[in-house]
């Protein structure tokens, strides 16, 4: 099951004794009274505003004739801390307000007292009493500065992130409160390694308010499948997604407990990868390697009519020389055989080349279907200005980047010219590639060396097809192309 939406609900709540009194009051406000959720999955709780004319009852009675009672009430009605100081500013006592936002203290009569009040999310307020008689009430108006956020139902150790920053971690009760949120828009993310991520965009938070709701999260396996871009990932035959260009796809799959599921990965032109996997709640990365469906038959092209066997660049053309037609290759874009994938190639594979401008010729082996990864071989002709003439060069192209030379150039022990045609034979056995060149004028054949890929990326080049391109602006012609795969054991 792939997650796109998450359920949200607000069931009855049993208040835990470990919850702070303000939070308990908040929960009662939310869950002990009707709540209209409208178009959002939470309710906004605002503390009660106290009017300036509201009657305040002083509940404390003086114990001595020399004592009076000073009562401090907060507006709005919130819990807070009250500091009582004498007229010189010396601290006398620190009080906590009750559920009605009120604090009372007995003090000596006929004196003036300074009071200060603070509450989370508000700008503090100050006041000054008259000379105290039997009792006096000081009203302090707090200015909201921040919003708060209350969450219920989180799995223990779930992390709460606001705008990408970790703000709180849920305890065993699943209750979490985030304080001091600036007014405005925020993004909420709740994450846990064994549960689906919960995300929500909080819009236009107001200072002095608390958006509050219960979140339901589901236990999931958080899967990342690594493999070839474009491949389709399925679990028990149900499509979960496609691997992206970065070689990965991530998704959540609901699993309450450990359960065995069959994961399959499919891509056109490749053998399906399928394997039973024991999925458990938590993060898991699975690496997948797809083997291409290897072409069992060879290909021959005399270039007489068209380039239908090739994904040919626009710079390629068929030219007539005498009674024959040839493929003329120019331009740096790679052209490759269509719908062919080979692994090992017989030595009978070959093609004819003419060095039209005398600068050389270049061809690709083991190229992938996108033409972004391949081995590139360059025969430097007698007129080469970018390479040493009459040498054979080996390059690797990875992820469409510029060719990287990977071997010492091999000397070509024969004369090369623009008029003679040459037969290029090649053979592939695993990671080893061999080449030979034969002059059609003299019949001389020389080896162009055996090169073996020993790099860490060699397994990326086990399969591929054949192509031609110009490496450094050279123009050459090709005819009588034949490729013969070895039979797979």
C-alpha positions as CSV (number, residue, x, y, z in Angstrom):
1,X,0.0,0.0,0.0
2,X,1.5,3.3,-1.0
3,X,0.7,6.4,1.1
4,X,-0.5,9.6,-0.4
5,X,-2.9,10.8,2.3
6,X,-3.1,10.3,6.1
7,X,-6.1,9.9,8.3
8,X,-6.7,12.4,11.0
9,X,-9.2,12.2,13.9
10,X,-10.0,13.6,17.3
11,X,-11.1,10.8,19.7
12,X,-11.8,11.3,23.4
13,X,-8.7,12.0,25.4
14,X,-7.7,10.8,28.9
15,X,-5.6,13.5,30.6
16,X,-2.3,12.2,32.0
17,X,-1.2,13.5,35.4
18,X,2.2,14.3,34.0
19,X,0.8,17.0,31.7
20,X,1.3,20.5,32.8
21,X,-1.8,22.3,34.1
22,X,-1.9,24.8,31.1
23,X,-1.8,21.9,28.7
24,X,-4.5,20.0,30.6
25,X,-6.7,23.1,30.5
26,X,-6.0,23.4,26.8
27,X,-7.0,19.7,26.2
28,X,-10.2,20.2,28.0
29,X,-11.0,23.3,25.9
30,X,-10.5,21.2,22.8
31,X,-12.0,17.9,23.7
32,X,-14.6,18.7,26.3
33,X,-16.5,21.1,24.1
34,X,-17.9,20.9,20.6
35,X,-15.2,21.6,18.0
36,X,-15.8,22.7,14.3
37,X,-12.9,21.6,12.2
38,X,-14.2,23.2,9.0
39,X,-11.7,22.7,6.2
40,X,-8.7,22.0,8.3
41,X,-7.8,19.0,10.5
42,X,-7.2,21.1,13.7
43,X,-8.9,23.6,15.9
44,X,-7.5,26.9,17.0
45,X,-7.7,27.5,20.8
46,X,-7.7,31.1,22.1
47,X,-7.6,32.0,25.8
48,X,-10.6,33.8,27.2
49,X,-10.5,37.6,27.1
50,X,-11.3,39.3,30.4
51,X,-13.2,42.6,30.1
52,X,-12.0,45.6,32.1
53,X,-15.3,45.7,34.0
54,X,-15.3,42.0,34.9
55,X,-15.8,41.4,38.6
56,X,-12.9,39.9,40.4
57,X,-13.4,38.1,43.7
58,X,-10.5,38.2,46.2
59,X,-10.6,34.8,47.9
60,X,-7.8,35.2,50.4
61,X,-8.6,36.6,53.9
62,X,-5.9,38.6,55.8
63,X,-4.6,36.6,58.8
64,X,-3.5,39.7,60.7
65,X,-4.9,43.3,61.0
66,X,-1.6,44.6,59.6
67,X,-1.9,42.5,56.4
68,X,-3.8,43.2,53.2
69,X,-4.3,41.0,50.1
70,X,-2.9,42.0,46.7
71,X,-4.6,40.2,43.8
72,X,-3.1,40.1,40.3
73,X,-5.3,39.0,37.4
74,X,-4.1,38.5,33.8
75,X,-5.8,39.3,30.6
76,X,-6.3,37.1,28.6
77,X,-6.9,34.3,31.1
78,X,-3.7,32.4,30.9
79,X,-1.4,30.8,33.4
80,X,1.7,32.7,34.1
81,X,4.3,33.8,36.7
82,X,3.9,36.9,38.8
83,X,6.8,38.8,40.5
84,X,6.0,40.9,43.6
85,X,8.5,43.6,44.5
86,X,8.7,46.4,47.0
87,X,8.8,50.0,45.9
88,X,12.6,49.9,45.6
89,X,12.4,47.0,43.2
90,X,13.5,44.3,45.6
91,X,11.9,40.9,44.9
92,X,9.5,39.8,47.7
93,X,7.8,36.7,46.2
94,X,7.2,34.8,43.0
95,X,3.7,33.4,42.4
96,X,2.0,31.2,39.8
97,X,-1.5,32.1,38.7
98,X,-4.3,29.6,39.1
99,X,-6.6,28.3,36.3
100,X,-8.4,31.7,36.2
101,X,-5.2,33.6,35.6
102,X,-5.2,35.0,39.1
103,X,-2.6,35.1,41.9
104,X,-3.0,36.4,45.5
105,X,-0.6,37.2,48.3
106,X,-0.8,38.7,51.8
107,X,1.5,41.8,52.3
108,X,2.0,44.5,54.8
109,X,-0.6,47.3,54.6
110,X,0.0,50.9,53.6
111,X,2.9,50.1,51.3
112,X,3.2,50.4,47.5
113,X,4.1,47.3,45.5
114,X,5.5,46.7,42.0
115,X,4.2,43.7,40.1
116,X,5.4,42.0,36.9
117,X,3.7,39.1,35.0
118,X,5.0,36.8,32.3
119,X,3.5,33.9,30.3
120,X,4.9,31.8,27.5
121,X,4.1,33.4,24.1
122,X,3.3,36.8,25.6
123,X,5.1,40.1,26.2
124,X,5.2,40.6,29.9
125,X,3.4,43.4,31.7
126,X,4.1,45.6,34.7
127,X,1.9,47.4,37.3
128,X,2.0,49.4,40.5
129,X,-0.3,49.2,43.5
130,X,-1.8,52.0,45.6
131,X,-0.9,51.9,49.2
132,X,-2.3,48.5,50.2
133,X,-5.4,48.5,52.4
134,X,-7.6,45.4,53.0
135,X,-7.3,44.2,49.4
136,X,-6.5,45.5,46.0
137,X,-6.8,44.1,42.5
138,X,-4.2,44.9,39.8
139,X,-5.2,44.0,36.2
140,X,-2.3,43.3,33.8
141,X,-2.8,43.0,30.0
142,X,-0.4,40.6,28.3
143,X,0.4,41.2,24.6
144,X,0.5,38.0,22.5
145,X,3.9,37.5,20.8
146,X,4.0,33.9,19.7
147,X,1.7,31.1,18.8
148,X,1.9,27.5,20.3
149,X,1.2,24.1,18.7
150,X,-0.3,21.1,20.5
151,X,-0.2,17.6,19.2
152,X,-1.7,14.3,20.5
153,X,-1.3,10.7,19.4
154,X,2.3,10.7,18.3
155,X,4.4,7.6,18.6
156,X,7.1,7.8,21.3
157,X,10.2,9.5,20.0
158,X,8.5,11.0,17.0
159,X,10.2,14.2,16.0
160,X,8.3,17.4,15.4
161,X,10.0,19.8,12.9
162,X,8.8,23.3,12.1
163,X,10.1,24.8,8.9
164,X,12.7,22.0,8.8
165,X,14.0,22.6,12.3
166,X,13.6,20.1,15.1
167,X,11.4,21.7,17.8
168,X,10.2,18.8,20.0
169,X,10.3,15.0,20.5
170,X,7.3,13.1,21.7
171,X,7.5,11.3,25.0
172,X,5.8,8.0,26.0
173,X,2.4,9.7,26.4
174,X,2.5,10.9,22.8
175,X,1.8,14.5,23.8
176,X,3.9,17.3,22.4
177,X,3.7,21.0,22.7
178,X,5.7,23.5,20.7
179,X,6.1,27.0,22.1
180,X,7.2,30.4,20.7
181,X,6.1,30.0,17.1
182,X,6.3,33.3,15.2
183,X,3.0,34.4,13.7
184,X,2.5,33.6,10.0
185,X,3.0,30.6,7.8
186,X,4.9,27.4,8.8
187,X,5.4,23.9,7.6
188,X,4.9,21.0,10.0
189,X,6.7,17.7,9.6
190,X,6.3,14.8,12.0
191,X,8.7,11.9,11.4
192,X,9.5,8.6,12.9
193,X,11.7,5.9,11.4
194,X,8.9,3.3,11.7
195,X,5.9,5.5,10.7
196,X,4.8,7.4,7.7
197,X,5.8,11.1,7.6
198,X,3.0,13.6,8.5
199,X,3.2,16.9,6.8
200,X,0.9,20.0,6.9
201,X,1.2,23.6,5.9
202,X,0.1,25.8,8.8
203,X,-1.3,29.0,7.4
204,X,-1.5,32.5,9.1
205,X,-0.8,31.5,12.7
206,X,-1.9,34.2,15.0
207,X,0.0,35.3,18.1
208,X,-1.7,34.0,21.3
209,X,-3.4,31.1,19.7
210,X,-2.7,27.3,19.7
211,X,-3.5,25.2,16.7
212,X,-4.2,21.8,18.2
213,X,-5.2,18.3,16.9
214,X,-4.6,14.6,17.2
215,X,-2.5,13.0,14.5
216,X,-2.8,9.3,13.4
217,X,0.4,7.8,12.0
218,X,0.7,4.3,10.5
219,X,3.6,1.9,10.8
220,X,5.4,1.5,7.5
221,X,8.5,0.2,5.9
222,X,10.3,3.2,4.5
223,X,11.8,1.7,1.4
224,X,14.4,3.1,-1.0
225,X,15.0,1.0,-4.2
226,X,18.3,1.8,-6.0
227,X,18.6,0.7,-9.6
228,X,18.4,1.8,-13.2
229,X,16.5,5.0,-14.0
230,X,13.1,4.5,-15.4
231,X,12.6,1.0,-14.0
232,X,9.2,0.2,-12.5
233,X,9.0,-1.1,-8.8
234,X,6.2,-3.4,-7.7
235,X,5.3,-5.2,-4.5
236,X,3.2,-8.3,-5.0
237,X,2.4,-7.1,-8.5
238,X,1.2,-3.6,-7.4
239,X,3.1,-0.7,-8.9
240,X,4.8,1.5,-6.2
241,X,6.7,3.9,-8.4
242,X,9.5,4.4,-11.0
243,X,13.2,4.8,-10.2
244,X,14.2,8.4,-10.9
245,X,17.2,9.9,-12.8
246,X,19.3,9.8,-9.6
247,X,18.9,6.0,-9.5
248,X,16.5,5.9,-6.5
249,X,12.9,5.8,-5.6
250,X,11.6,6.0,-2.1
251,X,8.1,5.2,-0.8
252,X,6.3,4.0,2.3
253,X,4.7,0.6,2.5
254,X,2.2,-0.2,5.4
255,X,3.4,-3.1,7.6
256,X,2.1,-3.6,11.1
257,X,4.6,-6.3,11.8
258,X,7.2,-8.3,9.9
259,X,5.7,-9.7,6.6
260,X,7.2,-11.3,3.6
261,X,6.5,-9.6,0.3
262,X,7.8,-10.1,-3.3
263,X,9.6,-7.0,-4.7
264,X,9.9,-6.9,-8.5
265,X,11.7,-4.4,-10.7
266,X,10.9,-4.3,-14.4
267,X,12.3,-2.3,-17.4
268,X,11.9,-2.8,-21.1
269,X,15.0,-4.6,-22.5
270,X,16.0,-6.0,-19.2
271,X,15.3,-9.3,-17.4
272,X,12.9,-8.8,-14.5
273,X,14.4,-8.7,-11.0
274,X,12.3,-10.4,-8.4
275,X,13.0,-11.4,-4.8
276,X,11.0,-12.2,-1.6
277,X,11.9,-9.7,1.1
278,X,11.0,-9.7,4.8
279,X,9.6,-6.2,5.3
280,X,9.5,-4.7,8.8
281,X,8.7,-1.2,10.1
282,X,11.7,1.1,9.6
283,X,14.1,2.3,7.0
284,X,15.4,-0.1,4.4
285,X,17.5,0.3,1.2
286,X,17.4,-2.4,-1.5
287,X,19.9,-2.4,-4.3
288,X,18.8,-3.9,-7.6
289,X,20.9,-4.8,-10.7
290,X,19.0,-5.6,-13.9
291,X,20.6,-7.7,-16.5
292,X,19.8,-6.7,-20.1
293,X,18.1,-9.2,-22.4
294,X,21.1,-10.1,-24.5
295,X,20.6,-10.1,-28.3
296,X,21.4,-13.6,-29.5
297,X,21.7,-12.8,-33.2
298,X,24.2,-10.8,-35.1
299,X,23.8,-7.8,-37.3
300,X,25.2,-7.0,-40.8
301,X,24.8,-3.7,-42.7
302,X,26.2,-2.9,-46.2
303,X,24.7,0.6,-46.0
304,X,23.0,0.2,-49.4
305,X,19.6,1.7,-48.8
306,X,19.1,3.4,-45.4
307,X,20.3,3.7,-41.8
308,X,17.2,1.9,-40.5
309,X,19.4,-0.3,-38.2
310,X,20.8,2.7,-36.4
311,X,19.8,5.5,-34.2
312,X,21.7,7.8,-36.5
313,X,22.6,11.5,-35.8
314,X,21.6,14.1,-38.4
315,X,25.2,14.6,-39.3
316,X,25.5,11.0,-40.6
317,X,24.9,10.5,-44.3
318,X,25.0,7.7,-47.0
319,X,27.4,8.6,-49.8
320,X,28.1,6.9,-53.1
321,X,31.7,6.2,-54.1
322,X,31.9,4.6,-57.5
323,X,29.3,1.8,-57.5
324,X,29.3,1.5,-53.7
325,X,27.5,3.2,-50.9
326,X,29.1,4.0,-47.6
327,X,28.2,5.5,-44.3
328,X,30.0,8.8,-43.7
329,X,30.5,9.6,-40.0
330,X,31.0,13.1,-38.8
331,X,30.0,15.1,-35.7
332,X,30.5,14.4,-32.0
333,X,27.0,12.8,-31.5
334,X,27.1,9.1,-31.0
335,X,25.0,6.9,-33.3
336,X,24.2,3.3,-32.1
337,X,22.6,0.1,-33.3
338,X,18.9,-0.1,-32.6
339,X,17.4,-2.7,-30.2
340,X,20.6,-4.7,-29.7
341,X,22.4,-5.7,-26.5
342,X,25.5,-7.8,-26.5
343,X,27.9,-9.2,-23.9
344,X,30.7,-11.2,-25.5
345,X,31.6,-10.7,-29.2
346,X,33.4,-13.0,-31.6
347,X,36.6,-11.9,-33.5
348,X,34.7,-12.3,-36.7
349,X,33.0,-9.0,-35.9
350,X,34.4,-6.3,-38.1
351,X,33.9,-3.3,-40.4
352,X,35.7,-1.4,-43.2
353,X,36.9,2.1,-42.7
354,X,38.4,4.9,-44.9
355,X,40.2,7.8,-43.2
356,X,38.5,10.4,-45.4
357,X,40.4,13.4,-44.0
358,X,43.3,11.4,-42.7
359,X,42.6,12.5,-39.1
360,X,41.3,9.1,-37.8
361,X,38.2,7.2,-36.9
362,X,36.3,6.5,-33.6
363,X,33.9,3.8,-32.5
364,X,32.1,2.8,-29.3
365,X,31.6,-0.6,-27.6
366,X,29.4,-1.7,-24.7
367,X,27.3,1.5,-25.0
368,X,24.1,1.7,-23.0
369,X,20.8,2.3,-24.7
370,X,20.9,6.0,-23.9
371,X,24.5,6.4,-25.3
372,X,25.7,7.9,-22.1
373,X,28.1,5.1,-20.9
374,X,30.5,3.3,-23.3
375,X,34.1,2.5,-24.2
376,X,35.4,4.7,-27.0
377,X,38.3,3.7,-29.2
378,X,40.1,6.1,-31.5
379,X,42.5,5.3,-34.4
380,X,44.7,8.4,-35.0
381,X,45.3,8.9,-38.7
382,X,48.4,10.3,-40.4
383,X,46.9,13.9,-40.4
384,X,45.8,14.0,-36.8
385,X,46.5,17.3,-35.0
386,X,44.9,16.3,-31.7
387,X,46.6,12.9,-31.2
388,X,49.9,11.3,-32.0
389,X,49.5,9.9,-35.6
390,X,49.4,6.1,-36.0
391,X,48.4,5.4,-32.4
392,X,45.4,3.6,-30.9
393,X,43.6,5.3,-28.0
394,X,41.2,4.0,-25.4
395,X,38.6,6.1,-23.5
396,X,35.7,5.6,-21.2
397,X,32.6,7.8,-21.3
398,X,30.5,7.8,-18.0
399,X,27.1,9.4,-17.6
400,X,27.4,11.5,-20.8
401,X,30.6,13.3,-19.6
402,X,33.6,14.0,-21.8
403,X,35.7,10.9,-22.7
404,X,38.4,10.0,-20.2
405,X,41.6,8.3,-21.5
406,X,42.2,5.1,-19.6
407,X,45.2,3.4,-21.2
408,X,48.5,4.2,-22.7
409,X,48.1,4.7,-26.5
410,X,49.1,1.6,-28.5
411,X,51.4,2.0,-31.6
412,X,49.9,1.1,-34.9
413,X,52.7,-0.7,-36.7
414,X,51.6,-0.1,-40.3
415,X,51.3,2.8,-42.7
416,X,48.0,4.6,-42.8
417,X,46.7,6.8,-45.6
418,X,43.4,8.3,-46.9
419,X,43.0,6.1,-49.9
420,X,43.3,2.6,-48.4
421,X,40.5,0.8,-46.7
422,X,41.2,-1.0,-43.5
423,X,39.4,-3.9,-41.8
424,X,38.9,-3.4,-38.1
425,X,38.2,-6.7,-36.2
426,X,37.2,-6.7,-32.5
427,X,36.5,-9.3,-29.9
428,X,35.0,-9.0,-26.4
429,X,35.4,-11.5,-23.6
430,X,33.9,-10.1,-20.3
431,X,35.9,-7.0,-19.5
432,X,38.6,-7.6,-22.1
433,X,38.5,-6.0,-25.5
434,X,40.9,-6.9,-28.4
435,X,41.3,-5.1,-31.8
436,X,43.1,-5.9,-35.0
437,X,43.6,-3.8,-38.1
438,X,44.2,-5.2,-41.6
439,X,45.2,-3.2,-44.7
440,X,43.2,-4.1,-47.8
441,X,46.0,-2.9,-50.0
442,X,48.9,-4.9,-48.5
443,X,47.0,-7.6,-46.5
444,X,49.1,-6.8,-43.5
445,X,47.4,-7.4,-40.2
446,X,48.6,-6.0,-36.8
447,X,47.1,-6.2,-33.3
448,X,45.9,-3.0,-31.8
449,X,46.3,-4.3,-28.3
450,X,44.2,-6.0,-25.6
451,X,42.6,-3.8,-23.0
452,X,40.9,-4.9,-19.8
453,X,38.7,-2.8,-17.7
454,X,39.8,-3.2,-14.1
455,X,38.0,-0.1,-12.7
456,X,35.4,-0.1,-9.9
457,X,32.8,0.6,-12.5
458,X,33.6,-2.3,-14.8
459,X,30.4,-4.2,-14.1
460,X,28.5,-1.2,-15.5
461,X,29.9,-2.1,-18.9
462,X,29.2,-5.8,-19.1
463,X,26.4,-5.3,-21.7
464,X,25.9,-2.9,-24.5
465,X,25.7,-2.2,-28.2
466,X,27.9,-0.7,-30.9
467,X,28.2,2.9,-32.2
468,X,30.3,5.4,-34.2
469,X,31.1,9.0,-33.6
470,X,33.7,11.7,-34.3
471,X,36.0,12.3,-31.3
472,X,37.9,15.4,-32.5
473,X,36.3,16.5,-35.7
474,X,37.6,13.6,-37.9
475,X,35.5,12.5,-40.9
476,X,35.6,8.8,-41.9
477,X,33.6,6.3,-43.9
478,X,32.3,2.8,-42.9
479,X,31.1,-0.2,-44.9
480,X,30.4,-3.9,-44.6
481,X,29.6,-3.8,-40.9
482,X,29.2,-7.2,-39.1
483,X,28.8,-8.0,-35.5
484,X,28.7,-11.6,-34.2
485,X,27.9,-12.3,-30.6
486,X,29.3,-15.3,-28.8
487,X,26.8,-17.9,-27.5
488,X,26.1,-17.4,-23.8
489,X,26.8,-20.5,-21.6
